[in-house]
Amino acid sequence: MSKKQSQILLNEKEKNLIELIRSTEYGEIRIVIQNAIPIRVEEIKKSIKL
């Protein structure tokens, strides 16, 4: 069996998003998307569990 490989073309913001995700060691991020393009990433800094 041969695997089919497909390529996805990324725009600059998508490349930056992937780099940010890979550089994040742990935590949570929120991604804001408009018109199918990531425009902002918010790092969740504080979470309080009671």
C-alpha positions as CSV (number, residue, x, y, z in Angstrom):
1,M,0.0,0.0,0.0
2,S,1.2,3.5,-0.8
3,K,0.3,6.5,1.3
4,K,-1.1,9.5,-0.4
5,Q,0.5,12.7,0.9
6,S,-1.3,16.0,0.4
7,Q,0.2,19.4,0.9
8,I,-1.5,22.2,2.5
9,L,-0.4,25.8,1.7
10,L,-0.2,28.0,4.8
11,N,-0.3,31.7,4.9
12,E,2.1,33.7,7.1
13,K,-0.3,33.9,10.1
14,E,-0.9,30.2,10.0
15,K,2.8,29.5,10.0
16,N,3.2,31.8,12.9
17,L,0.4,30.0,14.8
18,I,2.0,26.6,14.3
19,E,5.4,28.0,15.5
20,L,3.8,29.5,18.6
21,I,2.0,26.2,19.4
22,R,5.2,24.2,19.0
23,S,7.1,26.6,21.2
24,T,4.5,26.5,24.0
25,E,5.7,24.0,26.6
26,Y,2.5,23.8,28.5
27,G,-0.7,25.9,29.1
28,E,-3.7,27.0,27.2
29,I,-4.2,29.3,24.3
30,R,-7.3,30.7,22.7
31,I,-7.3,31.3,19.0
32,V,-9.4,34.1,17.4
33,I,-10.3,33.4,13.8
34,Q,-11.9,35.8,11.3
35,N,-12.7,34.8,7.7
36,A,-11.0,31.4,8.2
37,I,-7.7,33.1,9.2
38,P,-6.2,33.1,12.7
39,I,-5.9,36.8,13.7
40,R,-5.0,36.6,17.4
41,V,-3.8,34.2,20.0
42,E,-4.5,34.7,23.7
43,E,-2.5,32.9,26.3
44,I,-4.5,31.9,29.3
45,K,-2.3,33.2,32.2
46,K,-4.3,32.5,35.3
47,S,-6.7,29.7,36.2
48,I,-8.0,29.3,39.7
49,K,-9.4,25.9,40.8
50,L,-11.4,26.0,44.0
